[in-house]
Amino acid sequence: MDKGLLTLGTVAGLGGVLLCVVAVAVRLSGSYWLAGMQVGTLLLGGTAAMTAGCLAFLAVLARHALAER
């Protein structure tokens, strides 16, 4: 279970970072839209993905802390 959560956290975090980087780059180029989606929506999706990745890592840390008790 821990290995799956670590993989999920890593994938979600990297995907979120990539979405945020793309959103910022497109917005800095002067465009508000990318492939029919607003750039703010992409930024919000990237932020949500990074948050999900952090929560997955936190779940692994909490399981290890409880197991050491």
Kinemage of the C-alpha trace (Angstrom):
@kinemage 1
@onewidth
@group {chain A} dominant
@subgroup {mainchain}
@vectorlist {calphas} color= white
{ca met a 1} P 0.000 0.000 0.000
{ca asp a 2} L 2.818 2.389 0.870
{ca lys a 3} L 4.577 1.807 -2.434
{ca gly a 4} L 1.355 2.565 -4.303
{ca leu a 5} L 0.786 5.770 -2.350
{ca leu a 6} L 4.362 6.859 -2.943
{ca thr a 7} L 3.988 6.224 -6.673
{ca leu a 8} L 0.650 8.040 -6.751
{ca gly a 9} L 2.113 10.977 -4.841
{ca thr a 10} L 5.092 11.222 -7.153
{ca val a 11} L 3.030 11.030 -10.337
{ca ala a 12} L 0.426 13.488 -9.074
{ca gly a 13} L 3.076 15.913 -7.862
{ca leu a 14} L 5.090 15.856 -11.077
{ca gly a 15} L 1.950 16.130 -13.188
{ca gly a 16} L 0.799 19.078 -11.114
{ca val a 17} L 4.118 20.842 -11.445
{ca leu a 18} L 4.075 20.334 -15.216
{ca leu a 19} L 0.527 21.689 -15.485
{ca cys a 20} L 1.464 24.747 -13.443
{ca val a 21} L 4.589 25.392 -15.513
{ca val a 22} L 2.614 25.129 -18.762
{ca ala a 23} L -0.124 27.413 -17.419
{ca val a 24} L 2.364 30.055 -16.302
{ca ala a 25} L 4.310 29.875 -19.568
{ca val a 26} L 1.154 30.260 -21.666
{ca arg a 27} L -0.084 33.145 -19.540
{ca leu a 28} L 3.278 34.921 -19.719
{ca ser a 29} L 3.129 34.610 -23.503
{ca gly a 30} L -0.031 36.742 -23.389
{ca ser a 31} L -2.700 34.120 -23.994
{ca tyr a 32} L -5.634 33.312 -21.727
{ca trp a 33} L -6.625 30.086 -23.526
{ca leu a 34} L -4.836 26.836 -24.372
{ca ala a 35} L -6.577 24.100 -26.363
{ca gly a 36} L -10.006 25.477 -25.492
{ca met a 37} L -9.332 25.709 -21.758
{ca gln a 38} L -8.646 28.792 -19.709
{ca val a 39} L -5.130 28.972 -18.345
{ca gly a 40} L -6.474 29.617 -14.830
{ca thr a 41} L -8.251 26.270 -14.968
{ca leu a 42} L -4.998 24.530 -15.860
{ca leu a 43} L -3.238 26.294 -12.996
{ca leu a 44} L -5.982 25.248 -10.594
{ca gly a 45} L -5.774 21.655 -11.827
{ca gly a 46} L -2.020 21.667 -11.323
{ca thr a 47} L -2.406 22.998 -7.812
{ca ala a 48} L -5.001 20.332 -7.021
{ca ala a 49} L -2.726 17.595 -8.366
{ca met a 50} L 0.194 18.803 -6.248
{ca thr a 51} L -2.079 18.890 -3.196
{ca ala a 52} L -3.194 15.308 -3.889
{ca gly a 53} L 0.452 14.273 -4.149
{ca cys a 54} L 1.247 15.921 -0.817
{ca leu a 55} L -1.708 14.171 0.817
{ca ala a 56} L -0.516 10.804 -0.514
{ca phe a 57} L 2.949 11.403 0.936
{ca leu a 58} L 1.404 12.530 4.212
{ca ala a 59} L -0.627 9.310 4.397
{ca val a 60} L 2.569 7.270 4.062
{ca leu a 61} L 4.303 9.316 6.759
{ca ala a 62} L 1.340 8.947 9.107
{ca arg a 63} L 1.254 5.169 8.607
{ca his a 64} L 4.951 4.908 9.437
{ca ala a 65} L 4.566 7.103 12.510
{ca leu a 66} L 1.675 4.985 13.769
{ca ala a 67} L 3.560 1.750 13.065
{ca glu a 68} L 6.506 2.888 15.202
{ca arg a 69} L 4.305 3.368 18.270
